[in-house]
Amino acid sequence: MDGRNILVSPFANPVIYAAESEKGKKHPVFIGDKIILCGDSLKGEKTLIRIGSVISPLNDDEISKTEISLALDNPLLRAGEQDLQIVHKIGFGHPNAQKDELDWRNGPSSNKIRIKLRPKIVGETRVSNKSGSNGLISADMTAKLNTILGTHQKTYILLNELSPDEPCSYRFPATSKNEDTDEVIFPINRIKAGKYLVRIEVDRAETVLEMQDGVYRGPVVSF
């Protein structure tokens, strides 16, 4: 014998059927929430999850063959619509070696599914540099989110007027960012004076409006 070890290990490709909020299938998924993944052959010798470009290891107590419970609390996660995938690693080494002594190599990966990680607006929005003429208002609006925005992320503000009489809607891009930040500024250009419901969209994932008694109540900003 030449001292080499041969690893014979059966494996199956993991398959993801669905990913949803632990609060229910129709509940939006926010950064910081917990999600449930349903599928088959999800648990590997070593299991990781990839969301966008972020790869995180999973603990054994979070995984079974058919279900994964995952907290979206990795600080590197970003808001937006992105791919989610399960990745298995295979350990090579002596049969009696500890896990941390093995040489871990790429094994089978699952299908990719799209998931929308929504941001949340934190605190009050701020309006500054306000000016107006002929009933139209221009200003800068600053908002803080519960997640860091990358310089490459496309970010917009969506304004819906609170008016029963032909309400207006507007969409404005954020100013360019030179560094990653959780605070973003939107130049608002010539809109009707009034009160508006506010949403922020990051890479096609929007914040969610507050609802009370079946009516949208906030967040609200006045111009």
PEKA-V889558 format. One record per residue. PSI is psi in radians with two decimals (NA if undefined). OMEGA is omega in whole degrees, -180 to 180 (999 if undefined). NEAR is the number of other ideal C-beta (glycine too) atoms within 8 Angstrom. Layout:
psi=[PSI PSI]
omega=[OMEGA OMEGA]
near=[NEAR NEAR]
This chain:
psi=[2.54 0.11 0.00 2.63 2.37 2.19 2.11 1.97 2.06 2.54 2.78 2.51 2.24 2.57 2.24 2.21 -0.69 2.72 2.24 2.86 2.54 -0.27 -0.13 2.76 -0.64 -0.03 2.33 2.68 2.15 2.68 2.26 -0.24 3.08 2.38 2.77 2.19 2.29 2.46 -2.59 2.55 0.66 -0.55 2.17 -3.06 -0.70 2.19 2.32 2.79 2.38 2.14 2.00 -2.11 0.10 2.16 2.24 2.41 2.66 2.48 2.62 -0.57 -0.08 -0.13 2.46 -3.11 -0.58 -0.04 2.51 2.30 2.08 2.19 2.25 1.08 0.16 2.13 -0.23 -0.21 2.54 2.64 2.73 2.99 2.19 2.97 2.56 2.41 2.53 2.37 2.25 2.51 2.56 2.27 2.26 2.44 -2.95 2.45 -0.47 0.09 2.62 2.80 -0.71 -0.08 -0.11 2.74 1.85 2.18 2.80 2.33 -2.65 2.63 2.71 3.07 2.82 2.44 2.66 2.39 2.49 1.88 1.93 2.46 2.97 2.51 2.30 2.17 -2.84 2.51 2.67 2.36 2.28 2.98 0.75 2.36 2.84 2.77 2.53 0.62 0.08 2.43 2.42 2.55 3.02 2.35 2.27 2.34 2.60 2.40 2.89 0.23 2.72 2.39 2.25 2.73 -0.42 -0.15 2.34 2.11 2.31 2.71 2.40 2.15 2.23 2.06 2.38 1.49 2.36 -0.18 1.67 1.11 2.54 2.69 2.52 2.71 2.13 2.45 2.72 2.79 2.70 2.51 2.35 -0.20 2.80 2.40 2.76 0.02 2.39 2.54 2.35 2.11 2.07 2.19 1.94 1.22 2.84 2.44 2.40 -2.95 2.49 2.44 2.48 2.26 2.65 2.30 2.23 1.98 0.86 0.24 2.10 2.65 2.86 2.40 2.60 2.41 2.44 2.20 0.67 0.16 2.40 2.24 -0.38 -3.13 2.68 2.47 2.54 2.40 NA]
omega=[-179 176 -180 177 178 -180 175 -173 176 177 176 178 176 -179 175 176 -176 173 -178 177 176 -180 178 -175 -176 -178 178 -179 -179 169 -178 179 171 178 177 175 176 -180 -180 -180 -176 -175 177 177 171 -171 177 176 178 174 -172 178 -176 179 -178 174 178 176 -178 -178 177 -168 164 -180 -172 -176 175 174 -171 173 -179 -174 176 -176 179 180 179 176 176 176 -174 -179 174 -176 174 -180 176 174 178 -178 178 179 -179 -179 -178 -177 173 -178 -177 177 -177 174 -174 -178 -178 174 -179 177 -179 166 177 172 179 178 -179 178 -174 173 173 173 -178 177 -177 171 -177 178 -180 178 -175 176 -179 175 179 177 180 -173 169 -178 169 177 -179 179 177 -179 -180 -180 177 175 176 -178 -177 -173 180 -172 -179 170 179 -178 176 -175 175 -178 177 -174 178 -179 180 175 -178 177 -178 176 175 173 179 -179 178 179 177 -176 174 -180 -174 -178 179 172 -180 -171 169 175 177 173 179 178 -175 166 -174 167 176 -179 178 180 175 175 -173 165 -176 178 175 -178 177 -180 176 -178 176 -174 -176 -6 -174 174 -179 175 999]
near=[3 3 3 5 6 4 6 3 6 3 9 7 8 14 10 15 6 8 11 10 12 9 5 7 5 3 8 7 13 12 12 8 11 9 13 12 13 9 15 9 10 18 8 14 8 11 14 12 13 12 13 9 4 10 7 8 6 11 6 6 4 8 11 7 7 7 11 14 9 11 7 14 6 8 5 5 12 15 13 12 9 11 10 13 12 16 13 14 13 14 11 8 8 6 4 3 8 5 7 4 7 10 6 8 8 6 11 9 10 13 6 7 10 8 12 10 16 13 14 12 13 7 4 4 10 7 10 8 5 9 7 9 5 4 6 10 12 11 11 10 13 11 13 9 16 10 11 8 15 7 9 3 11 6 12 11 15 12 14 9 12 9 9 3 4 4 9 8 8 9 7 11 7 11 8 5 10 4 5 7 8 9 8 14 9 14 8 14 6 5 13 9 8 9 9 14 12 15 11 15 12 15 12 7 12 9 12 9 10 8 7 6 3 4 6 7 8 8 10 10 11 7 13]
